[in-house]
Structures are given as structure tokens and as C-alpha cells.
Amino acid sequence: MKITKYPQSCLMIETNNKKILVDAGNLKYQDHFLEAWRAADMVLITHKHGDHIYEEALKEIDAPIYSTKEVQQNYPNLHFNIVKANDTLTFDNLKVEVVKAIHGYNPNLKGGKEVLENVGYIIDDGITRLYITSDTICFSNDYKADVVALPITAHGLTMSSYEAALYTIDLGAKLVLPIHMDNSAYPTNLNYMRENFEKFNINYKVLEIEETIEI
């Protein structure tokens, strides 16, 4: 499994002869991204916020897009295959589990920005289980994963690195890929991240934009 990082929470996953683009957003978007994004066999979107979905780019991608009813309602010019938590998508020898996510709230989300329907995805290629949590606070679940891509920015909207470390332990994940770190309006405390991940012996890798890791 190869994972390439793009701004904020966008990842391109390559495995089992499939390319999966997740949360292709508008934050720090660069036109040359589109060349790589067009190669996607499918696109997964977790929720409606623009840093997770860029309508103008997705119009240029000839691949099925999967997301929630709330996202479809907010982007009527795009066509989505509607999914919800507990659904399972199968693509040949690749499985994608649609799982629960709970977007946190602060008053900046007033005026229609609050997320009422949010999902994460667990991509299982038969060897590795990659869990992309979406922007979520910590919640009880029985999910298991080898690798987890999760936000640690806190600000009431997502987990902090403290909860993320405990969440990772519960998942049984051996590697954390921190995401959602590119918005200057919600800065990540990198020292606090290092402190918590080291305290709980969490193995992590912060990927730069367009950096690829092979797992």
C-alpha cells in the first residue's frame, strides 16, 4: 500500500491495482495536483467542508464519488454514490468500510457550517487496514486498523494528540499519519503532539505535501 499526502486531509492510496482519492479539498490546492487526482479509480469524501471537497477539481475527475446525503445536498452539481456508517464497499479484492465519525463543534460553525453527517473510511486490501477517521472527536468503537490517518488539531473540532494517542492504542494501530495540519486558522501544537505520542510510545510519521510512504 502506497499513501501520498496532499494538503490538509487529502490522501491518494494505491493498492491492489486501485487508486483511491480521499478528501480532495480546496485548501492550498495547486493546479498540478489534478494530473495525479485524475488517475483515481474512486473518490471518497468524508464531509461537506471545503477543505475536504473541492467541487471545481472533482468536476474534472472521471471517477465515481462516494459520500453522504449531506454532502450531496451541499454540492448538487456533483453526483455522489450515497454512503452511510456501517456500509461496506467492495472493489474486486479491495474492501472499504464506511464508519462513524463525529465532527466537533465550536461557534465558528454557526450559519450552516456545522457537520451533521460525517463518516470515516477503513480501506482493507487483505494485508493492511488503513483507517481514515475524518475530522472527528474521540468516541467509543471497536474498530481495528494497522495504520490510522487522523487529525490532532483540537480547537473543539477534532481530537487533540492526547486523545489521538489513546484512540490509536485502542485501534491496535502500529503507525499514525497526522493529517488536517495545514490550516493556519487552527494551528497544530507540534510540541504537544510529540510529547503525547512519545509518552504513549506511538509510532508516527508527518508527511509533507506530495510525500509518499509505502506500507
C-alpha positions in Angstrom: 0.0 0.0 0.0 1.3 3.4 -1.0 0.0 6.6 0.5 0.6 10.1 -0.9 -0.2 13.1 1.2 -1.8 16.3 -0.3 -2.9 19.4 1.7 -4.9 19.1 4.8 -6.6 15.7 4.9 -6.3 14.6 1.2 -4.6 11.2 0.6 -4.1 9.1 -2.5 -4.0 5.4 -1.6 -2.6 3.0 -4.2 -3.2 -0.7 -3.5 -4.4 -3.9 -5.3 -4.2 -2.1 -8.7 -6.6 0.6 -7.4 -6.1 4.3 -6.7 -8.4 5.8 -4.1 -8.5 9.6 -3.6 -9.8 10.7 -0.2 -11.0 14.2 0.8 -9.7 16.2 -2.2 -10.2 19.7 -0.8 -9.6 23.3 -1.8 -7.1 24.3 1.0 -3.7 25.1 -0.5 -4.8 23.4 -3.8 -2.4 23.6 -6.7 -3.4 23.1 -10.3 -0.8 20.4 -10.9 -2.5 18.1 -8.3 -5.2 17.5 -10.8 -3.0 15.4 -13.0 -2.4 12.9 -10.2 -6.0 13.1 -8.9 -7.5 12.3 -12.4 -5.9 8.8 -12.1 -8.2 7.9 -9.2 -10.4 4.9 -9.7 -12.7 6.2 -6.9 -13.1 9.3 -4.7 -14.1 9.1 -1.0 -15.4 12.3 0.7 -15.9 12.3 4.5 -18.0 15.5 5.0 -19.0 18.8 3.4 -16.3 21.3 4.5 -14.4 22.8 1.6 -11.0 21.7 3.0 -12.2 18.2 2.3 -14.0 18.6 -1.0 -13.2 20.9 -3.9 -16.0 21.0 -6.4 -14.1 22.5 -9.3 -11.4 19.8 -9.1 -13.9 17.0 -8.7 -15.7 18.1 -11.8 -12.6 17.2 -13.8 -12.2 13.7 -12.3 -13.8 10.9 -14.2 -14.3 8.5 -11.3 -17.2 7.6 -9.0 -17.5 9.7 -5.9 -18.8 8.3 -2.6 -20.1 10.4 0.2 -23.1 11.2 2.4 -26.5 12.7 1.7 -25.5 15.9 3.4 -22.6 16.3 1.0 -24.8 15.7 -2.0 -27.3 18.3 -0.7 -24.4 20.9 -0.4 -22.9 20.1 -3.8 -25.9 19.5 -6.1 -23.8 19.9 -9.3 -21.8 16.8 -8.5 -23.1 13.2 -8.5 -22.4 11.1 -5.4 -22.9 7.5 -4.6 -24.5 7.8 -1.2 -23.0 6.0 1.7 -23.6 5.9 5.5 -21.9 4.5 8.5 -21.8 0.6 8.6 -21.9 0.3 4.8 -19.2 -1.8 3.0 -18.0 -1.1 -0.5 -16.2 -3.9 -2.4 -14.0 -3.2 -5.4 -12.6 -6.6 -6.7 -10.2 -7.6 -3.9 -10.4 -4.4 -2.0 -12.9 -3.5 0.8 -13.8 -0.1 2.1 -15.7 0.0 5.3 -17.7 3.2 6.0 -17.6 4.0 9.6 -18.9 6.5 12.1 -17.3 9.9 12.7 -18.3 12.8 14.9 -17.3 16.3 13.9 -16.7 18.5 16.8 -18.3 21.9 17.2 -17.3 25.4 18.1 -19.2 28.6 17.4 -17.3 29.3 14.2 -19.5 26.6 12.7 -22.7 28.7 13.1 -24.5 29.7 9.9 -24.8 26.3 8.2 -21.2 25.1 8.7 -22.0 22.6 11.4 -21.5 19.0 10.1 -24.5 16.8 10.9 -23.4 13.7 8.8 -19.8 12.6 8.8 -18.1 9.4 8.0 -14.6 7.8 8.1 -13.3 5.0 5.9 -11.3 1.8 6.6 -9.5 0.6 3.5 -8.7 -3.1 3.7 -6.5 -4.6 1.0 -6.2 -8.0 2.7 -2.8 -7.2 4.2 -3.2 -3.7 5.6 -6.1 -1.9 7.2 -5.9 1.9 6.8 -8.4 3.9 8.8 -9.0 7.5 7.7 -11.0 9.0 10.6 -12.3 12.3 9.1 -12.4 15.3 11.4 -13.7 13.6 14.5 -13.6 13.9 18.2 -12.9 10.8 20.3 -15.7 8.2 20.6 -16.1 4.6 21.7 -15.9 2.0 19.0 -14.5 -1.5 18.2 -12.6 -0.6 15.0 -9.2 -2.2 14.3 -6.6 -0.9 12.0 -2.9 -1.2 11.2 -2.4 2.4 10.2 -4.6 5.4 11.1 -4.7 8.9 9.5 -6.3 11.2 12.0 -6.5 14.9 12.9 -4.9 16.2 16.1 -5.7 19.9 15.8 -8.3 20.0 18.6 -9.9 23.5 18.9 -13.2 21.7 19.7 -13.4 20.3 16.2 -11.2 17.2 16.3 -9.2 15.1 18.8 -6.1 16.6 20.3 -2.9 14.4 20.2 -3.7 13.2 23.7 -7.0 11.6 22.7 -5.5 10.6 19.4 -2.8 8.6 21.2 -5.3 6.7 23.3 -7.5 6.2 20.3 -4.6 4.7 18.4 -3.9 2.3 21.2 -7.5 1.1 21.2 -7.3 0.6 17.4 -4.2 -1.5 17.7 -2.6 0.7 15.0 1.2 0.5 14.6 1.5 3.8 12.7 -0.2 7.2 12.9 -0.2 9.6 9.9 -1.3 13.0 11.4 -3.5 15.0 9.0 -5.5 18.2 8.9 -2.5 20.3 9.8 -2.4 22.9 7.0 -5.0 25.4 8.1 -3.3 28.4 9.9 -6.7 29.3 11.4 -6.5 26.1 13.5 -2.7 25.6 14.2 -1.4 22.3 15.4 0.7 22.3 18.6 3.6 20.1 17.3 5.4 20.1 20.6 2.2 18.8 22.3 1.9 16.2 19.6 5.5 14.9 20.1 5.1 14.9 23.8 1.9 12.8 23.8 3.0 10.4 21.0 6.3 9.8 22.7 4.7 9.4 26.1 2.4 6.7 24.8 5.0 5.1 22.5 3.1 6.0 19.4 4.9 5.5 16.1 4.1 8.4 13.8 5.1 9.9 10.5 4.3 13.5 9.5 4.1 13.5 5.7 4.9 16.6 3.7 2.6 17.7 0.8 3.1 15.2 -2.1 5.3 12.9 0.0 4.7 9.2 -0.4 5.0 6.4 2.2 4.9 2.7 1.4 3.5 0.4 4.0 
